[in-house]
């Protein structure tokens, strides 16, 4: 039984919906605040090595306790605002525990997954302005400065020659 672990079945696998069977199981790997997210397609290595699954995010670099230590929530919120990221949280701990520094670099993690043959890189997604809300549990919400109408994502293909914007 998988809990929060994305399936990454390769092309042709019988458990993939028919619409995706020719290309492999689509996998979405979210980044942390201010980082990219990725779309992958399952590959043969996942079935051989990881029971047909891949990571569900970059993974924590710091424990929640370590992320809180020696940091001021107000200062950290100001740093994020300078990058165009507005954070609303029910607690100071919620801000500090989810800072980008608390997580591994999602691009490096995806490179390992790709090179290990567990999944193929399809697209790198990065938020540009707009209004983005991501909820982690009940106490954390992330949004950027601009209005919902201005929201757009840039799709950066794993092959830069085929990058497209939407």
C-alpha positions in Angstrom: 0.0 0.0 0.0 1.4 3.4 -1.0 0.9 6.4 1.2 1.6 9.7 -0.5 4.1 8.0 -2.9 3.4 8.6 -6.6 3.2 5.7 -8.9 5.8 5.8 -11.7 4.9 2.9 -14.0 6.6 2.8 -17.3 5.0 3.0 -20.8 3.0 -0.1 -21.5 2.2 -1.1 -17.9 -1.2 -2.6 -17.5 -2.1 -0.4 -14.5 -1.7 2.9 -16.3 -4.9 4.5 -17.7 -5.2 4.0 -21.4 -4.6 7.7 -22.2 -1.1 7.5 -20.7 -0.1 3.9 -21.5 2.0 4.9 -24.5 4.2 7.4 -22.6 4.2 6.1 -19.0 2.6 7.1 -15.7 2.4 10.9 -15.3 4.1 12.0 -12.0 3.8 15.5 -10.5 6.6 16.4 -8.0 5.9 19.7 -6.2 8.7 22.0 -5.1 8.8 24.1 -1.9 8.0 27.8 -1.5 9.7 29.7 -4.4 11.1 26.6 -6.2 10.1 24.8 -9.3 7.8 21.8 -9.6 8.3 18.9 -12.0 6.2 16.7 -14.3 7.8 13.3 -14.9 6.9 10.1 -16.7 7.4 6.7 -15.1 10.3 4.5 -16.4 11.3 0.9 -16.2 13.7 1.4 -13.4 10.9 2.3 -11.0 9.4 -1.2 -11.4 12.7 -2.9 -10.9 14.1 -0.8 -8.1 11.3 1.0 -6.2 8.1 -1.0 -6.5 6.9 1.3 -9.3 7.1 4.6 -7.3 9.2 7.7 -6.9 9.6 10.5 -4.3 6.6 12.8 -3.6 8.7 15.9 -3.2 12.3 17.1 -2.6 12.3 15.9 1.0 13.3 17.7 4.2 16.8 18.8 4.7 16.1 20.0 8.2 13.8 18.6 10.8 10.9 20.9 11.8 12.7 21.6 15.1 16.0 22.5 13.4 14.3 24.7 10.9 12.8 26.8 13.7 16.0 27.2 15.7 17.7 30.6 15.6 15.3 32.1 13.1 12.8 34.9 13.5 9.5 34.4 11.7 9.0 38.1 10.9 12.5 38.4 9.3 12.0 35.2 7.3 8.6 36.5 6.1 10.2 39.8 5.0 12.9 37.9 3.0 10.2 35.9 1.3 8.2 39.0 0.5 11.3 40.5 -1.1 11.2 37.5 -3.5 7.5 38.2 -4.2 6.2 35.4 -1.9 3.5 36.3 0.6 3.1 33.9 3.5 0.1 33.6 5.8 0.3 31.2 8.6 -1.7 30.5 11.8 1.6 30.3 13.7 5.2 31.5 13.5 6.3 27.8 13.6 4.3 27.2 10.4 6.4 29.8 8.5 9.7 28.6 9.9 9.1 24.9 9.4 8.3 25.3 5.7 11.1 27.7 4.6 12.8 26.8 1.3 16.0 26.2 3.3 14.3 23.3 5.2 14.1 21.3 2.0 16.5 19.7 -0.4 16.9 21.2 -3.9 14.1 19.8 -5.9 16.1 20.1 -9.2 18.9 18.0 -7.8 16.5 15.4 -6.5 14.8 15.2 -9.9 18.2 14.8 -11.6 18.9 11.8 -9.4 15.5 10.2 -10.1 16.0 10.8 -13.9 19.6 9.5 -13.9 18.6 6.4 -11.9 16.0 5.5 -14.6 13.1 5.8 -12.2 11.3 8.4 -14.2 11.9 10.7 -17.2 11.9 14.5 -17.0 9.0 15.9 -19.0 8.6 19.5 -17.8 9.9 21.9 -15.1 7.2 24.3 -13.9 7.9 27.6 -12.2 5.3 30.1 -10.9 5.5 33.7 -12.2 3.7 36.3 -10.3 0.0 35.6 -10.1 -1.8 34.1 -7.2 -0.8 30.7 -6.0 -2.1 29.0 -2.9 -0.6 25.8 -1.5 -1.8 24.3 1.7 0.3 22.2 4.0 -1.9 20.9 6.7 -4.2 23.4 8.4 -1.7 26.0 9.4 0.1 27.1 6.3 -0.8 29.0 3.1 1.5 30.4 0.5 0.5 33.0 -2.0 2.3 35.4 -4.4 1.6 39.2 -4.7 -0.4 39.6 -7.9 -4.1 38.9 -8.6 -5.6 35.6 -9.6 -6.3 36.8 -13.1 -2.6 37.4 -13.7 -1.6 33.8 -12.7 0.4 31.8 -15.2 2.9 29.1 -15.1 6.0 28.8 -17.4 6.6 25.4 -18.7 10.3 24.8 -19.1 10.7 21.5 -21.0 13.5 19.2 -19.9 14.8 19.8 -23.5 15.4 23.6 -23.6 14.9 23.6 -27.4 11.2 22.7 -26.9 10.4 25.0 -24.0 6.9 26.6 -24.2 4.9 29.1 -22.2 1.3 28.9 -21.4 
